[in-house]
């Protein structure tokens, strides 16, 4: 079912949630390490997992920034892993998606240790994290971007949520404002690196694949990532026969806080994951 909606803003008991901070999942020859913050619900059975990928224009990554909002998902019975990834000035693309997949493989390999259900995993991200979430969703279970450890583990996910992700950087990100970040991430301008730029686009990977269901949300007052970026992804997913729901948030800009503090938004995300991840 493919849906497009426009929403306007409107404005209990709390089960026990455990935080396991700074769980290291990758180490590089340079000495650089990557870690994740893991929220675990109190439950007597393996918990479905949500991988949260924070935004930051690929040049900043504070994996603890949105933990207060993620706790609400943990209180509903989900484990939530907020992950780090290498930044554009540290490593060129595809390092960022390789790191997201590395975190997912690590968590699947350690599912028994942390009480996770390795068969029920969703990914969710905002802005640059939304792009990575979408890219992981469409390449999960396939060989693209698979590196490092736990390669026996699948990176397939069962559900994807993309908040305001930049999908087609060739279309909207060649201005002087965006050029420094693009040059860091690609090792050159988009015009100099067209194939690498195209490889960042989740739409490039839709043909002939099993695509998990998507929920896409984007504010119509977003001046950082144009609304049409999410429209492009939704239309491409729908054309490929995948399940995609696209919700336009009226009067909402680009900031993560602006989206995550809306109860209707978090409620919709939770309902989406409940549909696709809970038994």
Secondary structure, DSSP 8 states (H G I E B T S, - for coil): --EEEEE---------EEEEEEEEEEE-TTS-EEEEEEEEE--SS-EEEEEEE--STTT---TTTTHHHHHHHHTTT-EEEEE----TTTS-TTHHHHHHHHHHHHHHHTHHHHTEEEEEEEEEEETHHHHHHHHHHHHTTSSTT--SS-TTS----SEEEEES----HHHH--SHHHHHHHHHHHSS-TTTTHHHHHHT-GGGG-TTS---EEEEEEETT-SSS-HHHHHHHHHHHHHTT--EEEEEETT--S-HHHHHT-HHHHHHHHHHHHHHH--
